[in-house]
Amino acid sequence: MTKKEIRDIIRQKRKEYGRIESDSAVICAKIAELEDFKNARTILCYTPIKGEVDVRPLFSYGKQLVLPEDNPFPDPSTIDFAVIPGVAYDRSGNRLGRGGGFYDRLIPKLGCTTVGPAFSFQIFDEIPMEEWDIPVSKVITEE
C-alpha cells in the first residue's frame, strides 16, 4: 500500500469510529503509567484534530507542556518525553504522519522517549518508509 492509500483508509475509519473519547482515555492512562512519563518534567504533546487520539488528559499531570505551535519553540533538548501524533504506525514504530515532515525533523533532535498514541485500527503490518521518516520509540493503543 502507498502512503496515500493508508491515509485514505485511516481518514475513512476515523469518520466511522465511535469510541474516540473512551479509547483515548485508555491510551492516555497507559502513557501516564510509563516510567519515562512519570519521571518527565517537560513533555511535548499535540492538540488533537478530529479523529485523532485525544491526548488532552495528559495535560493535567502537572508537567510543563510544550506544543508544536508554541512560539518560540523551546530547545528540543529540554523535552523529557514526547507524544507524537501519526496517521498510522507499524509494529516496529514506523510512523506515517500527515505529510509535512515537522516531526521527522524534530524527533532526531529529541533525546527522550517518543510515544505514538494510536487506535488499534491505525496499526499496520508495514508502513512504507522513506529515508527521512523517523520511527517513534513506542506505540500505545487501547488494546
Secondary structure as UniProt FT lines:
FT   HELIX           3..16
FT   HELIX           20..33
FT   HELIX           35..39
FT   STRAND          42..44
FT   TURN            50..51
FT   HELIX           56..60
FT   STRAND          64..66
FT   TURN            68..69
FT   HELIX           76..78
FT   STRAND          81..83
FT   STRAND          88..90
FT   TURN            91..92
FT   STRAND          95..96
FT   HELIX           102..106
FT   HELIX           107..109
FT   STRAND          113..117
FT   HELIX           120..122
FT   STRAND          123..124
FT   TURN            131..132
FT   STRAND          138..140
//
